[in-house]
Amino acid sequence: MQELQNDNREVFSKRVKAGKRTYFFDVKATKGNDYYITITESKKSFGDGSNIKHKIFLYKEDFNKFMEAFTETVNHVKTELMPEYDFEEFSRSKDEGESEY
């Protein structure tokens, strides 16, 4: 695993700003052109204003299991726990008059 952390070429990146947090979805390649994903949450610390980061490494053999569990979990919240909630309110652009929270 040390090899992955020392020789990780970023081949794709997607940033998602979400209020006081930012999520980064990065695809990285190893020397042998194997690929993995890192998911990073970055948020400001209340005390000194520095960024606190939490990172998850997701390897290709776990992609399908991860997506299945993630999708099932999100769908459970949307359909069973909060069926009346308008989750689309967070998808609307600022052009539609929505303010950033």
C-alpha positions as CSV (number, residue, x, y, z in Angstrom):
1,M,0.0,0.0,0.0
2,Q,2.9,2.3,0.6
3,E,3.6,2.1,-3.2
4,L,0.2,3.5,-3.9
5,Q,0.7,6.5,-1.7
6,N,4.2,7.3,-3.1
7,D,3.5,6.8,-6.8
8,N,-0.1,8.0,-7.4
9,R,-0.7,9.8,-10.6
10,E,-4.0,11.6,-10.6
11,V,-5.9,10.9,-13.8
12,F,-9.3,12.4,-13.0
13,S,-10.7,14.7,-10.3
14,K,-14.1,16.0,-9.4
15,R,-14.7,18.6,-6.6
16,V,-18.1,19.0,-4.9
17,K,-18.6,22.1,-2.8
18,A,-21.2,21.4,-0.2
19,G,-21.7,24.3,2.2
20,K,-18.8,24.3,4.7
21,R,-17.4,21.0,3.3
22,T,-15.7,20.1,0.0
23,Y,-15.6,16.6,-1.3
24,F,-12.9,15.4,-3.7
25,F,-13.3,12.3,-5.9
26,D,-10.0,11.5,-7.4
27,V,-9.0,8.6,-9.7
28,K,-5.3,7.7,-9.3
29,A,-3.0,5.3,-11.2
30,T,-0.2,3.1,-9.8
31,K,3.1,2.4,-11.6
32,G,1.4,-0.7,-13.2
33,N,-1.5,1.3,-14.5
34,D,-3.9,0.0,-11.9
35,Y,-6.5,2.5,-10.8
36,Y,-8.2,3.3,-7.5
37,I,-10.4,6.1,-6.1
38,T,-9.8,8.4,-3.2
39,I,-12.7,10.2,-1.6
40,T,-11.7,13.1,0.6
41,E,-13.8,15.3,2.8
42,S,-12.2,18.7,3.7
43,K,-13.7,21.1,6.1
44,K,-12.5,24.1,8.1
45,S,-11.5,23.5,11.8
46,F,-13.5,25.7,14.2
47,G,-10.4,26.5,16.3
48,D,-7.6,27.6,14.1
49,G,-9.3,27.7,10.7
50,S,-7.1,25.0,9.2
51,N,-8.5,22.3,7.0
52,I,-9.3,18.9,8.4
53,K,-9.3,16.1,5.9
54,H,-10.7,12.6,6.0
55,K,-9.8,10.2,3.2
56,I,-11.1,6.9,2.0
57,F,-9.2,4.7,-0.5
58,L,-11.5,2.6,-2.7
59,Y,-10.0,-0.2,-4.8
60,K,-11.4,-1.6,-8.0
61,E,-12.3,-5.0,-6.4
62,D,-14.7,-3.1,-4.1
63,F,-16.3,-0.6,-6.5
64,N,-19.4,-2.6,-7.1
65,K,-20.0,-3.5,-3.4
66,F,-19.4,0.1,-2.4
67,M,-21.8,1.5,-5.0
68,E,-24.5,-1.0,-4.1
69,A,-24.2,-0.3,-0.4
70,F,-24.0,3.5,-1.0
71,T,-27.0,3.5,-3.3
72,E,-29.1,1.3,-1.0
73,T,-28.3,3.5,2.0
74,V,-29.1,6.8,0.2
75,N,-32.4,5.3,-1.2
76,H,-33.3,4.1,2.3
77,V,-33.0,7.6,3.7
78,K,-34.9,9.1,0.7
79,T,-37.7,6.6,0.6
80,E,-38.1,5.2,4.1
81,L,-36.8,7.9,6.5
82,M,-37.5,11.1,4.7
83,P,-40.0,10.5,1.8
84,E,-41.5,14.0,2.0
85,Y,-38.2,15.8,1.9
86,D,-37.2,17.7,-1.3
87,F,-33.7,16.5,-1.8
88,E,-33.6,18.3,-5.2
89,E,-33.5,21.7,-3.3
90,F,-29.7,21.1,-3.0
91,S,-29.3,20.5,-6.8
92,R,-30.8,23.8,-7.9
93,S,-28.4,26.3,-9.4
94,K,-27.8,29.7,-7.9
95,D,-29.3,31.1,-11.2
96,E,-32.7,29.9,-10.0
97,G,-32.5,32.3,-7.1
98,E,-31.2,29.8,-4.6
99,S,-28.6,31.0,-2.1
100,E,-25.5,29.0,-1.0
101,Y,-26.0,27.6,2.5
